[in-house]
Amino acid sequence: MTIATIDIGGTGIKFASLTPDGKILDKASTPTPESLEDLLTWLDQYLSAQTYRGIAMSVPGAVNQETGVIDGFSAVPYIHGFSWYETLRRYQIPVHLENDANCVGLSELLAHPEIGNAACVVVGTGIGGAMIINGKLHRGRHGLGGEFGYMTTLAPAENLNNWSQLASTGSLVRHVIEKSGRTDWDGRKIYQEAAAGNALCQEAIGRMNRNLAQGLLNIQYLIDPDVISLGGSISQNSDFIAGVKKAVDKLVEDYEEYTVAPLIRACTYHADANLYGALVNWLQEEKEW
């Protein structure tokens, strides 16, 4: 029997039927509906189509595991402030939901079951992440485990800067827009222009990589993980992964206090990572992992 797996995002919703060992039997997607009612109607056509063992969800925001309420704010405001356990109770199967960045981290356990301790850093508009300790997601007392983007960093500015503000794809784009005076930039275009020899884009990428490298070394010496996986759309760019590794190696080379460089690789499942991670979370919560 399969698990109904749902990924709620700001621009799209995915639904998939997954076996416990991670095989996708069928998958559907739709642009994010305008209302909760429309979302539940879309989901019901799949949840009612067959019998599932459970419902596994990846969602933006901070999840209260006891109540099933998604706290905080996100690009999908109508999913917050009520219990999803109660909302989906009529299907009479176990429901488990987890933050989307945490799901990306958990997905690596499916791809690499040998992992004991790991960190996942999701690079996008900001920086999210997940921390895996002894093969389990570390949420922390307030659910903030793995929120690496909040790490404070030294910067030539009076205002407090954190890692998200200095090392995310969003920071890369903002820097190029500010320096060029043009607004038609995104991460993909910046990398394309850098490859074509654009000095500003090359400088901006180097700056982001150096800032990322500092944070990755902090994580390495904080939890000494087996691996640090990088997620987000940019992680599918091999030039990005190579650039970050080079920046980390340069710091380790320049400062003799650093004797170990982290093992860095791209997350395995790319666009489907949230679905796989939601599955792993469901299996762990049901004590089947």
MIKELUM-341900 format. One record per residue (C-alpha): residue number from 1; residue in one letter; y, z, x. Coordinates in nm, 4 decimals. Each point is the difference from the previous one (the first is absolute). Last residue first. Layout:
BEGIN
rec k NUM; r A; y Y; z Z; x X
...
// end
This chain:
BEGIN
rec k 289; r W; y 0.3776; z 0.9412; x 1.2307
rec k 288; r E; y -0.1434; z 0.0807; x -0.3455
rec k 287; r K; y 0.1824; z 0.3318; x -0.0395
rec k 286; r E; y 0.1770; z -0.1301; x -0.3144
rec k 285; r E; y 0.3358; z 0.0446; x 0.1735
rec k 284; r Q; y -0.1375; z -0.1827; x 0.3044
rec k 283; r L; y -0.1298; z -0.2898; x -0.2079
rec k 282; r W; y 0.3281; z -0.0321; x -0.1873
rec k 281; r N; y 0.2014; z 0.0086; x 0.3246
rec k 280; r V; y -0.2249; z -0.2654; x 0.1544
rec k 279; r L; y 0.0534; z -0.2255; x -0.3031
rec k 278; r A; y 0.3771; z 0.0504; x 0.0088
rec k 277; r G; y -0.0108; z -0.0973; x 0.3674
rec k 276; r Y; y -0.1840; z -0.3235; x -0.0771
rec k 275; r L; y 0.2529; z -0.0954; x -0.2669
rec k 274; r N; y 0.2969; z 0.0947; x 0.2171
rec k 273; r A; y -0.1333; z -0.2010; x 0.2947
rec k 272; r D; y -0.0283; z -0.3207; x -0.2052
rec k 271; r A; y 0.3071; z -0.1725; x 0.1492
rec k 270; r H; y -0.0996; z 0.0786; x 0.3614
rec k 269; r Y; y -0.3612; z 0.1184; x 0.0121
rec k 268; r T; y -0.0393; z 0.0975; x 0.3639
rec k 267; r C; y 0.3136; z 0.1848; x 0.1013
rec k 266; r A; y 0.1416; z -0.1378; x 0.3232
rec k 265; r R; y -0.0920; z 0.1677; x 0.3260
rec k 264; r I; y 0.1319; z 0.2650; x 0.2375
rec k 263; r L; y -0.2018; z 0.2190; x 0.2364
rec k 262; r P; y 0.2535; z 0.2568; x 0.1116
rec k 261; r A; y 0.1112; z 0.0158; x 0.3628
rec k 260; r V; y -0.1183; z 0.2977; x 0.2032
rec k 259; r T; y 0.1556; z 0.1525; x 0.3126
rec k 258; r Y; y 0.3557; z 0.0330; x -0.1272
rec k 257; r E; y 0.1726; z 0.2448; x 0.2350
rec k 256; r E; y 0.0235; z -0.2840; x 0.2533
rec k 255; r Y; y 0.2762; z -0.1637; x -0.1970
rec k 254; r D; y 0.0659; z -0.3677; x 0.0751
rec k 253; r E; y -0.3588; z -0.1251; x -0.0380
rec k 252; r V; y -0.0623; z 0.1889; x -0.3244
rec k 251; r L; y 0.3306; z -0.1294; x -0.1365
rec k 250; r K; y -0.0868; z -0.3565; x 0.1025
rec k 249; r D; y -0.3468; z 0.0263; x -0.1570
rec k 248; r V; y 0.1582; z 0.0965; x -0.3312
rec k 247; r A; y 0.2412; z -0.2946; x 0.0131
rec k 246; r K; y -0.2830; z -0.2417; x 0.0830
rec k 245; r K; y -0.2122; z 0.1328; x -0.2874
rec k 244; r V; y 0.2931; z -0.0458; x -0.2394
rec k 243; r G; y 0.0554; z -0.3573; x 0.1140
rec k 242; r A; y -0.3679; z -0.0936; x -0.0270
rec k 241; r I; y -0.0203; z 0.1371; x -0.3557
rec k 240; r F; y 0.3170; z -0.1857; x -0.1034
rec k 239; r D; y -0.1096; z -0.3256; x 0.1653
rec k 238; r S; y -0.3312; z 0.0237; x -0.1871
rec k 237; r N; y 0.1855; z -0.0060; x -0.3330
rec k 236; r Q; y -0.2257; z 0.1549; x -0.2652
rec k 235; r S; y 0.1625; z 0.3375; x 0.0735
rec k 234; r I; y 0.3274; z -0.1355; x -0.1420
rec k 233; r S; y -0.1401; z 0.0207; x -0.3514
rec k 232; r G; y -0.0479; z 0.3755; x 0.0260
rec k 231; r G; y -0.2547; z 0.1847; x 0.2110
rec k 230; r L; y -0.0357; z 0.1232; x 0.3578
rec k 229; r S; y -0.3129; z 0.1943; x 0.0912
rec k 228; r I; y 0.0169; z 0.2815; x 0.2555
rec k 227; r V; y -0.3406; z 0.0703; x 0.1515
rec k 226; r D; y -0.2241; z 0.2865; x 0.1092
rec k 225; r P; y 0.2853; z 0.2378; x -0.0710
rec k 224; r D; y 0.1643; z 0.2433; x 0.2456
rec k 223; r I; y 0.1691; z 0.2031; x -0.2805
rec k 222; r L; y 0.3512; z 0.0688; x 0.1335
rec k 221; r Y; y -0.0239; z -0.1841; x 0.3306
rec k 220; r Q; y -0.0949; z -0.3291; x -0.1607
rec k 219; r I; y 0.2453; z 0.0478; x -0.2869
rec k 218; r N; y 0.2919; z 0.0482; x 0.2395
rec k 217; r L; y -0.1214; z -0.3037; x 0.1961
rec k 216; r L; y 0.0093; z -0.2043; x -0.3194
rec k 215; r G; y 0.3537; z 0.1193; x -0.0707
rec k 214; r Q; y 0.1299; z -0.1120; x 0.3388
rec k 213; r A; y -0.1843; z -0.3327; x -0.0247
rec k 212; r L; y 0.1560; z -0.0773; x -0.3375
rec k 211; r N; y 0.3490; z 0.0434; x 0.1449
rec k 210; r R; y -0.0877; z -0.2260; x 0.2921
rec k 209; r N; y -0.1506; z -0.2605; x -0.2342
rec k 208; r M; y 0.3064; z 0.0048; x -0.2250
rec k 207; r R; y 0.2326; z -0.0575; x 0.2955
rec k 206; r G; y -0.2171; z -0.2800; x 0.1361
rec k 205; r I; y 0.0000; z -0.1653; x -0.3412
rec k 204; r A; y 0.3798; z 0.0237; x -0.0185
rec k 203; r E; y 0.0451; z -0.1417; x 0.3506
rec k 202; r Q; y -0.2275; z -0.2962; x -0.0738
rec k 201; r C; y 0.1828; z -0.0641; x -0.3267
rec k 200; r L; y 0.3365; z 0.0064; x 0.1772
rec k 199; r A; y -0.1251; z -0.2270; x 0.2802
rec k 198; r N; y -0.1306; z -0.2735; x -0.2319
rec k 197; r G; y -0.2600; z -0.1796; x 0.2151
rec k 196; r A; y -0.2190; z -0.1801; x -0.2535
rec k 195; r A; y -0.2467; z 0.2899; x -0.0016
rec k 194; r A; y 0.2895; z 0.2315; x -0.0865
rec k 193; r E; y 0.1016; z -0.2297; x -0.2855
rec k 192; r Q; y -0.3494; z 0.0147; x -0.1510
rec k 191; r Y; y -0.0159; z 0.3778; x 0.0451
rec k 190; r I; y 0.3382; z 0.0418; x -0.1720
rec k 189; r K; y -0.1016; z -0.2370; x -0.2801
rec k 188; r R; y -0.3116; z 0.2042; x -0.0805
rec k 187; r G; y 0.1905; z 0.3286; x 0.0011
rec k 186; r D; y 0.2703; z -0.1163; x -0.2391
rec k 185; r W; y 0.3433; z -0.1479; x 0.0559
rec k 184; r D; y 0.2422; z -0.1853; x -0.2287
rec k 183; r T; y 0.2803; z 0.2591; x 0.0233
rec k 182; r R; y 0.2045; z -0.1391; x 0.2867
rec k 181; r G; y 0.2553; z 0.1907; x 0.2103
rec k 180; r S; y -0.2259; z -0.0407; x 0.3023
rec k 179; r K; y 0.0105; z 0.3562; x 0.1367
rec k 178; r E; y -0.0113; z 0.1794; x -0.3351
rec k 177; r I; y -0.2582; z -0.2341; x -0.1513
rec k 176; r V; y -0.2171; z 0.0279; x 0.3122
rec k 175; r H; y 0.0138; z 0.3817; x -0.0081
rec k 174; r R; y -0.0696; z 0.0201; x -0.3739
rec k 173; r V; y -0.3074; z -0.2229; x 0.0371
rec k 172; r L; y -0.1491; z 0.2121; x 0.2773
rec k 171; r S; y 0.0829; z 0.3234; x -0.1840
rec k 170; r G; y -0.1841; z -0.1272; x -0.3085
rec k 169; r T; y -0.2983; z -0.0953; x 0.2141
rec k 168; r S; y -0.0083; z 0.3650; x 0.0980
rec k 167; r A; y 0.0867; z 0.1603; x 0.3346
rec k 166; r L; y 0.3437; z 0.1617; x -0.0215
rec k 165; r Q; y 0.0561; z 0.1155; x -0.3575
rec k 164; r S; y -0.3676; z 0.0707; x -0.0631
rec k 163; r W; y -0.0198; z 0.2024; x 0.3226
rec k 162; r N; y 0.2779; z 0.2345; x -0.1017
rec k 161; r N; y 0.3695; z 0.0030; x 0.0770
rec k 160; r L; y 0.2354; z 0.2916; x -0.0566
rec k 159; r N; y 0.3617; z -0.1116; x 0.0042
rec k 158; r E; y 0.2030; z 0.0399; x 0.3166
rec k 157; r A; y -0.1467; z -0.3118; x 0.1556
rec k 156; r P; y -0.1342; z -0.1049; x 0.3376
rec k 155; r A; y -0.3641; z 0.0689; x -0.0978
rec k 154; r L; y -0.2535; z 0.2734; x 0.0550
rec k 153; r T; y -0.2759; z -0.0045; x -0.2587
rec k 152; r T; y -0.0924; z 0.2032; x -0.3045
rec k 151; r M; y -0.3459; z -0.0521; x -0.1486
rec k 150; r Y; y 0.0344; z -0.0773; x -0.3720
rec k 149; r G; y -0.1820; z -0.3326; x 0.0331
rec k 148; r F; y -0.3141; z 0.1855; x 0.1059
rec k 147; r E; y -0.0802; z 0.1153; x -0.3520
rec k 146; r G; y -0.3618; z 0.0542; x 0.1076
rec k 145; r G; y -0.0421; z 0.3370; x -0.1689
rec k 144; r L; y 0.2806; z 0.0492; x -0.2529
rec k 143; r G; y -0.2090; z 0.1152; x -0.2967
rec k 142; r H; y 0.1739; z 0.3377; x -0.0014
rec k 141; r R; y -0.2775; z 0.2031; x 0.1645
rec k 140; r G; y -0.1352; z -0.2906; x 0.2018
rec k 139; r R; y -0.1529; z -0.3264; x -0.1203
rec k 138; r H; y -0.2511; z -0.0466; x 0.2831
rec k 137; r L; y -0.2338; z -0.2786; x -0.1129
rec k 136; r K; y -0.3539; z 0.0671; x 0.1155
rec k 135; r G; y -0.2143; z -0.1386; x 0.2832
rec k 134; r N; y 0.0482; z 0.3026; x 0.2225
rec k 133; r I; y 0.3784; z -0.0362; x -0.0325
rec k 132; r I; y 0.1509; z -0.3194; x -0.1436
rec k 131; r M; y 0.3793; z -0.0188; x -0.0082
rec k 130; r A; y 0.1820; z -0.2528; x -0.2158
rec k 129; r G; y 0.3167; z -0.1993; x 0.0261
rec k 128; r G; y 0.3288; z -0.1212; x -0.1271
rec k 127; r I; y 0.2832; z -0.1722; x 0.1834
rec k 126; r G; y 0.2939; z -0.1632; x -0.1751
rec k 125; r T; y 0.0559; z -0.3526; x -0.1309
rec k 124; r G; y -0.3434; z -0.0603; x 0.1479
rec k 123; r V; y -0.2131; z 0.1517; x 0.2741
rec k 122; r V; y -0.3058; z 0.1977; x -0.1138
rec k 121; r V; y -0.1165; z 0.2360; x 0.2754
rec k 120; r C; y -0.3623; z 0.1136; x -0.0227
rec k 119; r A; y -0.1211; z 0.2905; x 0.2077
rec k 118; r A; y -0.3558; z 0.0775; x 0.0926
rec k 117; r N; y -0.2490; z 0.2789; x 0.0610
rec k 116; r G; y -0.3727; z -0.0471; x -0.0565
rec k 115; r I; y -0.0482; z -0.3753; x -0.0171
rec k 114; r E; y -0.3641; z -0.1174; x 0.0063
rec k 113; r P; y 0.0319; z -0.1331; x -0.3548
rec k 112; r H; y 0.2199; z -0.2858; x 0.1270
rec k 111; r A; y 0.0728; z -0.2455; x -0.2817
rec k 110; r L; y -0.0526; z 0.2551; x -0.2759
rec k 109; r L; y 0.1830; z 0.2685; x 0.1959
rec k 108; r E; y 0.2845; z -0.2468; x 0.0575
rec k 107; r S; y 0.0562; z -0.0135; x -0.3757
rec k 106; r L; y 0.0982; z 0.3663; x 0.0089
rec k 105; r G; y 0.3147; z -0.0801; x 0.1970
rec k 104; r V; y 0.1082; z -0.2710; x -0.2439
rec k 103; r C; y -0.0744; z 0.2420; x -0.2826
rec k 102; r N; y 0.2269; z 0.2609; x 0.1547
rec k 101; r A; y 0.2780; z -0.2595; x 0.0037
rec k 100; r D; y -0.0611; z -0.0675; x -0.3720
rec k 99; r N; y 0.0015; z 0.3638; x -0.1123
rec k 98; r E; y -0.3219; z 0.1075; x -0.1687
rec k 97; r L; y -0.1657; z -0.0131; x -0.3405
rec k 96; r H; y -0.3292; z 0.1284; x -0.1357
rec k 95; r V; y -0.1392; z -0.0500; x -0.3506
rec k 94; r P; y -0.3503; z 0.1072; x -0.1031
rec k 93; r I; y -0.1368; z -0.1802; x -0.3096
rec k 92; r Q; y 0.0607; z 0.0644; x -0.3696
rec k 91; r Y; y 0.2002; z -0.3213; x -0.0616
rec k 90; r R; y 0.2148; z 0.1992; x -0.2438
rec k 89; r R; y 0.1196; z 0.2258; x 0.2824
rec k 88; r L; y 0.2163; z -0.2724; x 0.1538
rec k 87; r T; y 0.3356; z 0.1452; x -0.1074
rec k 86; r E; y -0.1197; z 0.3580; x 0.0434
rec k 85; r Y; y -0.1088; z -0.0511; x 0.3610
rec k 84; r W; y 0.3109; z -0.2105; x 0.0562
rec k 83; r S; y 0.2039; z 0.3112; x -0.0664
rec k 82; r F; y 0.3711; z -0.0590; x -0.0543
rec k 81; r G; y 0.3166; z -0.0154; x 0.2136
rec k 80; r H; y -0.0196; z -0.3344; x 0.1772
rec k 79; r I; y -0.1515; z -0.3380; x -0.0929
rec k 78; r Y; y 0.3203; z -0.1138; x -0.1759
rec k 77; r P; y 0.2032; z -0.0100; x 0.3219
rec k 76; r V; y -0.1862; z -0.2917; x 0.1629
rec k 75; r A; y 0.2094; z -0.0565; x 0.3165
rec k 74; r S; y -0.0674; z 0.3625; x 0.0866
rec k 73; r F; y 0.1144; z 0.3556; x -0.0621
rec k 72; r G; y -0.1439; z 0.3471; x 0.0481
rec k 71; r D; y -0.3060; z 0.1419; x -0.1719
rec k 70; r I; y -0.3066; z -0.1850; x -0.1256
rec k 69; r V; y -0.1777; z 0.2391; x -0.2369
rec k 68; r G; y -0.3812; z 0.0233; x 0.0139
rec k 67; r T; y 0.0203; z 0.3747; x -0.0612
rec k 66; r E; y -0.2019; z 0.1485; x 0.2854
rec k 65; r Q; y 0.0399; z -0.2888; x 0.2457
rec k 64; r N; y 0.3771; z -0.0084; x -0.0319
rec k 63; r V; y 0.0709; z -0.3475; x 0.1360
rec k 62; r A; y 0.3137; z -0.0780; x 0.2006
rec k 61; r G; y 0.1387; z -0.3468; x -0.0635
rec k 60; r P; y -0.1372; z -0.3533; x -0.0057
rec k 59; r V; y -0.3466; z -0.0409; x -0.1511
rec k 58; r S; y -0.3575; z -0.0815; x 0.1022
rec k 57; r M; y -0.2436; z 0.0679; x -0.2835
rec k 56; r A; y -0.3754; z 0.0553; x -0.0344
rec k 55; r I; y -0.1573; z 0.0015; x -0.3469
rec k 54; r G; y -0.3601; z 0.1081; x -0.0471
rec k 53; r R; y -0.3625; z -0.0920; x -0.0542
rec k 52; r Y; y 0.0935; z -0.3151; x -0.1887
rec k 51; r T; y -0.1369; z -0.1557; x -0.3169
rec k 50; r Q; y 0.1267; z -0.3473; x -0.0835
rec k 49; r A; y 0.2894; z -0.1870; x -0.1613
rec k 48; r S; y 0.1887; z 0.3092; x -0.1116
rec k 47; r L; y 0.1504; z 0.0766; x 0.3408
rec k 46; r Y; y 0.0872; z -0.3673; x 0.0470
rec k 45; r Q; y 0.1917; z -0.0661; x -0.3221
rec k 44; r D; y 0.1260; z 0.3579; x 0.0189
rec k 43; r L; y 0.1898; z -0.0606; x 0.3242
rec k 42; r W; y 0.2310; z -0.2576; x -0.1587
rec k 41; r T; y 0.0655; z 0.2224; x -0.3011
rec k 40; r L; y 0.0659; z 0.2992; x 0.2261
rec k 39; r L; y 0.2554; z -0.1985; x 0.2000
rec k 38; r D; y 0.1737; z -0.1320; x -0.3107
rec k 37; r E; y 0.0294; z 0.3511; x -0.1425
rec k 36; r L; y 0.1285; z 0.1314; x 0.3337
rec k 35; r S; y 0.2806; z -0.2547; x -0.0072
rec k 34; r E; y 0.1319; z -0.3110; x 0.1763
rec k 33; r P; y -0.3363; z -0.1086; x 0.1369
rec k 32; r T; y -0.0562; z -0.0402; x 0.3765
rec k 31; r P; y -0.0934; z -0.3631; x 0.0595
rec k 30; r T; y -0.3710; z -0.0512; x -0.0696
rec k 29; r S; y -0.3257; z 0.0265; x 0.1900
rec k 28; r A; y -0.3721; z -0.0416; x -0.0546
rec k 27; r K; y -0.3123; z 0.0734; x 0.2059
rec k 26; r D; y -0.3751; z -0.0302; x -0.0402
rec k 25; r L; y -0.3093; z 0.1268; x 0.1778
rec k 24; r I; y 0.1815; z 0.1447; x 0.3020
rec k 23; r K; y -0.2598; z 0.1537; x 0.2314
rec k 22; r G; y 0.1095; z 0.3309; x 0.1504
rec k 21; r D; y -0.3177; z 0.2050; x 0.0390
rec k 20; r P; y 0.0673; z 0.1868; x -0.3259
rec k 19; r T; y 0.0188; z -0.3326; x -0.1875
rec k 18; r L; y 0.3449; z -0.1217; x -0.0889
rec k 17; r S; y 0.1413; z -0.1462; x -0.3218
rec k 16; r A; y 0.3580; z -0.0993; x 0.0705
rec k 15; r F; y 0.3414; z 0.0304; x -0.1613
rec k 14; r K; y 0.3247; z -0.0886; x 0.1765
rec k 13; r I; y 0.3562; z 0.0623; x -0.1174
rec k 12; r G; y 0.3037; z -0.1773; x 0.1432
rec k 11; r T; y 0.3621; z 0.0288; x 0.1101
rec k 10; r G; y 0.0524; z 0.3749; x 0.0429
rec k 9; r G; y -0.3653; z 0.0722; x 0.0496
rec k 8; r I; y -0.2816; z 0.1539; x -0.2026
rec k 7; r D; y -0.3446; z -0.0518; x 0.1536
rec k 6; r I; y -0.2917; z 0.0619; x -0.2370
rec k 5; r T; y -0.3715; z 0.0403; x 0.0646
rec k 4; r A; y -0.2587; z 0.0152; x -0.2780
rec k 3; r I; y -0.3089; z 0.1345; x 0.1772
rec k 2; r T; y -0.3324; z -0.1791; x -0.0436
rec k 1; r M; y -0.3468; z 0.0888; x -0.1313
// end
